[in-house]
Amino acid sequence: MSLAGRAEAPIGRTDRFFIGGQWVAPSSSAVIDVIDSGTEEVYFRVAQAQAPDMSRAVAAAREAFDEGPWPRLTPAERAGYLRAIGAELRLRGEDIAEIWPRESGVLHTFAATAGTGAEAAFKRYAALARTFPFEEPVKPTAGGQFGMIVRESAGVVGAIIPWNAPMGMIANKVGPALLAGCTVVLKSAPEAPGEGYLIAEAAAAAGLPPGVLNVVTADREVSELLVRDPRVDKITLTGSTAAGRRIASICGERVARCTLELGGKSAAVILDDMDLGTAARSLAQAECFLTGQVCSSLTRIVVSRSRHDELVEALVGVFSRVRVGDPFDPRSQMGPLAASRQRDRVEGYIAKGVAEGATLATGGGRPKGLTRGWYVEPTVFGNVDNRSVIAQEEIFGPVLSVIPAADEQDAIRIANDTIYGLNAAVFTNDVNRAREVARQLRSGTVGHNALRSDLGIAFGGFKQSGIGREGGREGLLPYLETKTVILEGRPAGYEDTVL
């Protein structure tokens, strides 16, 4: 399949918003052009939310929470809706696979799994309805006969979604929020709003009560109104650390809850027993499917100084042979970046790396023969100083920096010498050493011999990589408030409970 001749985006009602269970007309004629990252042509257009539209969406979510049935259903009842939404997303898997590569540049072979992946996420959260302690008996310590910890819905949630992997982020925000009994205003990124329309269609098809999920697309200024609105109890964001700082400051002003999954500059620590060819293949492969536009990318490669040149050579051997091209071509191993400004950003960092004295070992330019689309060559820098810009700032593109270390402890020090702490990896043949080093890395996730993350367990960052966790039981907790109830007798159903 090539980029030429494909149909328009497989979604309808893009001139409207999904608010209060209906497709409603926008308050203005403003639109957003969604540009195909492989052709630089307009793919489709969506309505652009203005202040009245955002306010209307928040009002619908507030009414659904305060007056509707949703928070008063049992977790098991809400889980039934989650399973239905997941099934509807699986049915739309081909649509996701068509939209995501054109919005963000992801390989179609990977995007083809997004529908089943979204269903799996919703099913995992639904399964928590059977095992999670929404109500838990405890023994009082200051009077009373029977104590209870009750975990209740946080309220109205504003969910702000990034452009690089929209459906995955939607599933891991909307899923736990709905299970918790929250209502949601989902704000899609202007660059990649298609998946927001698909989740709205899925929710409508699943019969979700009106106002429980509302979907709009807005720019930064109108999105900030969602964060500032006192009717919104909690904000969840996946985005840059700069955006997270801004949102955290606004939430702090009104003591609103927030979960922030932010940027990363993740380190791979290569121990001396590791085969460098194997490590190079693992690292290069992980950068390819979304052209390095992944917050958890392992882009700081820390290796002993005596093995530095050999690792750079191995990375060049793998990365320089990556086939860059049309993300729908099954022969392609890497697609384009998501936007013109994103390529400008990556090229700007490459220039800074050269200016700072790092060794440009391969890449650094635009692939030959690709005159349209926002393509960039896979790039490797050697002899990178960990204090340099390319070692400290998130590039969000296929640029690897190899940093020499004096020894293992120095490598751990270098890995931790960053404002970020989202992801990391340890490359070694010894699982016990991997565990030992992993415990010393200040990172929300540490993988062994590969880039690994598991939203079925938990995902999130230390330091300026974020606040809170997404995925699994840990990802449900931020959408709940804990209430202590102390009774003078035993309530029904707990007559035989031993405290």
Secondary structure, 3 states (H helix, E strand, C coil): CCCCCCCCCCCCCCCCEEECCEEECCCCCCEEEEECCCCCCEEEEEECCCHHHHHHHHHHHHHHHHCCCHHHCCHHHHHHHHHHHHHHHHHCHHHHHHHHHHHHCCCHHHHCCHHHHHHHHHHHHHHHHHHCCCEEEECCCCCCCEEEEEEEECCEEEEECCCCCHHHHHHHHHHHHHHHCCEEEEEEECCECHHHHHHHHHHHHCCCCCCCEEEEECCHHHHHHHHHCCCCCEEEEECCHHHHHHHHHHHHHHCCEEEEECCCCEEEEECCCCCHHHHHHHHHHHHHCCCCCCCCCEEEEEEEHHHHHHHHHHHHHHHCCCCECCCCCCCCCECCCCCHHHHHHHHHHHHHHHHCCCEEEECCCCCCCCCCCCCCCCEEEECCCCCCHHHHCCCCCCEEEEEEECCHHHHHHHHHCCCCCCEEEEECCCHHHHHHHHCCCCCCEEEECCCCCECCCEECCCHHHEECCECHHHHHHHHEEEEEEEECCCCCCCCCCCC
